[in-house]
Amino acid sequence: MSIEGFVEYKRREFCNDVKCPVQMQLNTLKDKPEEFERVRQTCSIACRFTTWQFHHWLMEKGYLILKPKRFEEM
């Protein structure tokens, strides 16, 4: 869902910006889907960065975290 006048976070933007070694390896494996998928598992199992680092990166880059009002009603 896009909001007029705003841009959405692009997938792996943080990873590429901080030059995560896993992401740098993934960038070289786009033509090797099996190896790409094997290496990508590192991201969900053992990410090298914390949510704190990601959250603060988002704030430094001017991103906002929004939640639709309908979730408040639940």
HUURBEL-V50689 format. One record per residue. N is the residue number from 1. RES is the residue in one letter. SS is DSSP state (A for helix, B for strand, O for the rest). Layout:
# HUURBEL-V50689
n | res | ss
N | RES | SS
N | RES | SS
This chain:
# HUURBEL-V50689
n | res | ss
1 | M | O
2 | S | O
3 | I | O
4 | E | O
5 | G | O
6 | F | O
7 | V | O
8 | E | O
9 | Y | O
10 | K | O
11 | R | O
12 | R | O
13 | E | A
14 | F | A
15 | C | A
16 | N | A
17 | D | A
18 | V | O
19 | K | O
20 | C | O
21 | P | A
22 | V | A
23 | Q | A
24 | M | A
25 | Q | A
26 | L | A
27 | N | A
28 | T | A
29 | L | O
30 | K | O
31 | D | O
32 | K | O
33 | P | A
34 | E | A
35 | E | A
36 | F | A
37 | E | A
38 | R | A
39 | V | A
40 | R | A
41 | Q | A
42 | T | A
43 | C | A
44 | S | A
45 | I | A
46 | A | O
47 | C | O
48 | R | O
49 | F | O
50 | T | O
51 | T | A
52 | W | A
53 | Q | A
54 | F | A
55 | H | A
56 | H | A
57 | W | A
58 | L | A
59 | M | A
60 | E | A
61 | K | O
62 | G | O
63 | Y | O
64 | L | O
65 | I | O
66 | L | O
67 | K | O
68 | P | O
69 | K | A
70 | R | A
71 | F | A
72 | E | O
73 | E | O
74 | M | O
